[in-house]
Structure formats: structure tokens, C-alpha cells
Amino acid sequence: MTAGGETREREAFRILTELVGESGPPPIAYPRLSAWLAGRPAVERRRGEVLFADGDAYRGAVFLVAGTVALRKTSARGRALILSVETAGRLFGEPPHFTGEPGYTVSAHVVAPSRIIWLTPAEVDSALEEPPVGREIVANLARKLQYFRHTIFEFTLIDTQRRLYRFLHDLARSAQHRNPPLLPTTVTLPISKLELSQLMGVTPETLSRSFEALEAAGALVRLPGRAIRLRRWAEGDPA
């Protein structure tokens, strides 16, 4: 690489890494709820199953023991948008318990083989009555509101490349339980690239171009399958 090309690459990477200098919303985790549910049998669910659909009557919350579930919203014109990707150790489907709405306002789609624990409305009440568990559930509900506020900000003011880099950075942060995560590191996409484009609110072609631009900038290296290696720069040199 020429000196000029290397300088441009480093500058592009510097701009990207500035994005994650200010951390996003705190990670969402439920260690107390997980301990409270210890010993409860989990139910297997296959990829493609719908746990609940938008408009279904509320019948409790779901704790994801293992796997991946996408929460989706579909417009009247049939365009699907993934609002969030739930991974192992997360609770979802609980907002109607607090808002009093009669049904779910999103659909929950299993995108990887999963094991779940259903909590009936009565069991959600019981969990809330346990002070440490209840505070954890409420605190994470507040974090989800922070997440959506942050998402609206990013959709409005940040381009696709930077939102994609933020998503990958947050994957690494969640996997390592560190903020910021240690780089370089390899992350694995929990969803397909089509589903990721729905999460990002862009076309698959736009997502592909963003990956190419990030790779050209030295921010990442795409590996076989869904694996992606995030890179770092130490004293101006690539790791």
C-alpha cells in the first residue's frame, strides 16, 4: 500500500472508532432472573417458529435460555423490520404486562434453534415481587427504552456504515462483558445478512456495500460463514 493510501485508510478507521468512543446503552442482562428460574424446564423451539404474533393476546413473557429470536414489525405494505435481536439470557414480550395493552405489539420469530421458558402473567407478577429480580426486570425495561431512543438517533443522524460498525462493536462488548471490548476479536452474526439488513432498515445491497466499505477502511475482515474479525490500530499500526 502506498503511503497516501495507508494514511487514508488510517483516517477512515479513526473516524469509525470515534463513533464507539461514546458507549451506547448499557448491555441488557438478567442474571438474577436466570438464577430465579434455575431448575425450570426449557422448551425447544425450531428456526422459523413464531412464538407470538403482533396482535396476539398477551399470555406472558419469554426467557430465552439458548438461541436467537428476532422481534419483528411488519408494515401495512408488507415490509418487515427487525426491531431487536434477542439472544441467550434475555427476557422479552413483557411490555404489555406494564402497559396494560391486551396483546403483543411485535412478532417473535425464532431465527436459530432455541430453548425458552414461558412465564405466565402470574409468574411475571411473582418475579416482580422478588425485590432483586423485580428491580432487574424494571431496570432492563428502562434500558430497552434507552436502546430504542439510541436507535432512533442513529437512524436519523448516522450513516449505515457507522451503524453497522456500532452493531458489531456491541456484539463484541456483549460477548466479552467489557466496555469497550478488547480488539482485535472475532464475532459471529446471530442472524442472517438478510435479517441484519431488516434490523438496519436498509436493503441487502446497501448492507453489502457497507461491509465492503468497512473492510476497505481496515475496520474488519469478513471470514467464512457469519464470522467477522474486528480490527484495532495500535500506535498507527494494524493489528
N, C-alpha and C positions, 0 to 999 in steps of 0.2 A: 504493500500500500504506500502511496506517495505521502510525503509529509502533510501536504494540504488535505488529502483525503482523510488521513488519520486525525487531523485537527477537527475537521467537520464531524467525523464520527464521534469523537470525544465530546464535542459541543452538543450534538444531538442527544447523546446519552446523559450529559449533565442536566439538560432541560427535563428529560424524563425523570431522573432521580430526584430533582427538585420537587416533583409532584408528590412523592411519598415522604418528603421531609416532614410534612404535617400529617400526622396519622389520621386515619379515618375513624369511624365509630368503633368503640371497644368491641372485642370479639364476644360472641354470644355463646355461653356455655351453661350447662345445668348439672354440675357435679352433685349438688345436694339432692336434686330431684332424682338423679340417677341412683344415688345411694338409697333414697326412699323407696324406689321401685325395685331394688335388688331382690332377686328371687321370683319376680313376676315372670310368667312365661311370655315369650315374644312370638308373634305370628309371622310366618314367612309370606312375603309378597313378591310377585314376579314383575320384571320390567314390562311396562305397558299397562299395568293395572291402574285404575283410578280409585284412590282411597275415598275421596268425596268430590263432588262436582259443585261448581258455582250454583248457588240456589238451593242445594240440598239442605234439609232440616238439620240444625245443629244437634250432634249427638256425642259431643265431647272432643277432647284434644288427642293428638297423636305424639307419642315419644318415639323417636327414631333410634333404635338400638344399633343398627348397622345399615349401610346402603345409602342411597341418594334419592331424594324426592324433589320434584320441581313444582313450585306453586305458580299456576298459570292463570291468566285472564285473557279471554277472547272477546274481540270487539264484535259489534253487530255485523260487520262486514266479513267476519271470519278470520281476522288477523290475530295470531296468538302472540302474547308477550309473556315471558317468564319474569315474574316479579322477584323471586328469590329461589335459591338452591339450598335445600336443607340437607345436611349431612349428619353422620352419626353423632348422637349425643344432643340432638336438638329437639325442642318441642314446637309444634305448630298446630294451627287450627283452633287455638284458644281465644282469639279476639272476640267472637260472639258471646263468650262467657262473661266478658266485661262490658260489652256494648249493649247487650240485651237483644241484639238482632236475632231473628228466628232461624237464620240459615247462614251457611258459609258464603263468603263473597269472592272466593277464588276456588280453583280446582287443584287437587293434589295428585300429581302423576308420578308413579314410580319409574325412575329412569335408569335404575340399576337394581339388581336383586337386593331386597331389603328385609329387615326384621323390625317389626313395630310392636308397640304396646298401646292399645287404646285406653284412654282414661275417660270414663263416663262423666257427665256433668257432676254427679255426686262425688266421684273420685277427685275431680278437679277441686271441688269445694274442700274436700278433706286435705288435699295437698296445700291449699291456701291457708288452712287453719293451723298447719305446722309452721311456726314463725320463720325458721331459716329457709324452708322450702318455699313458702309463700312469698317472702321478700325476694328470693331469687327469680321466681316467675314474673313478679311485677317489675323487677329491675330489668329483666331481659325484654319484657314488653316495651319498656321505655327505650331500650337500646334499639329495638326494631324500628321505633318511630324515628330515632336518630338516623338509622340506616336509610330509611326512605327519604328523609329530608336531605341527607347527603346525596342520595341517588338523583333526586330532582335537581340539586345543584350541579351535579356532574353532567346530567343530560342537557342542561341549559347552557353551561359555560365551558365544558371541557370536551375536546375532540375525542374521536373514537380511539385513537392510538393511546392516548393517556388514560382513558377509562379502562382499556384492555390491560395496560400495564398495571394499573391500580388493582384490578381484579386478580391478576396473577400474583402480585405482591401480597395481597391479603390472603390468598391461598397459602402462600409460604408462611405468613405470620400465624395463621390458624394452625398449620401443621406443626410449627415449632413452639407455639405458645410464647413467642417473643415478638416485641415491637421495638425497633424494626427487626425483621428476620435476618439471620446470618446468610449472606450471599458469598459465593455462588451456591445455588441449591437447585434441585430438580423437583418440580411439582407435576402432578398428574391432573388433567382436567377431569372433574367429576361428571361432566356432561359432554354430549357430542358437540361438534363445532356448529351444527345447525341449531341446537338448543342454546349454545352460547350466543349465537347471533340474535336469537329471540330475547335472551336476557339483556343483551346490549342495546336492543332496539334498532338493529341495523340489518342490512341484507347479508347473506353469506359471502357475497362477493366483496362487500366493504370490509367485513371481518378478515377475509383472506388478505386483502391489501394491507390492512393494519398489521397483521402478523409479519408480512413481508417487510414493511417499513421498520418495525421494531427490530427485526433480525438484522436488517441493513444498518441500523443505528448501533448495533452491538449490545442491545438490551437483553436479548435472549437467543437461544438456539433451539430450534424445533427438533425433537428426537422422534424415533418411530412410535406409532400409536398416539396416545394422548399426552405423552411426556414432554415437558418443556424445561429447559435449563435456563434459569435466570442468572445473569452475569453481574459482576460488580467491577468497579475500577478502583485500584489501589494506587495512589500516588501517580495517577495518569496512565497506568498500565492495565491492560485487560487481564482478568483472572482466568 
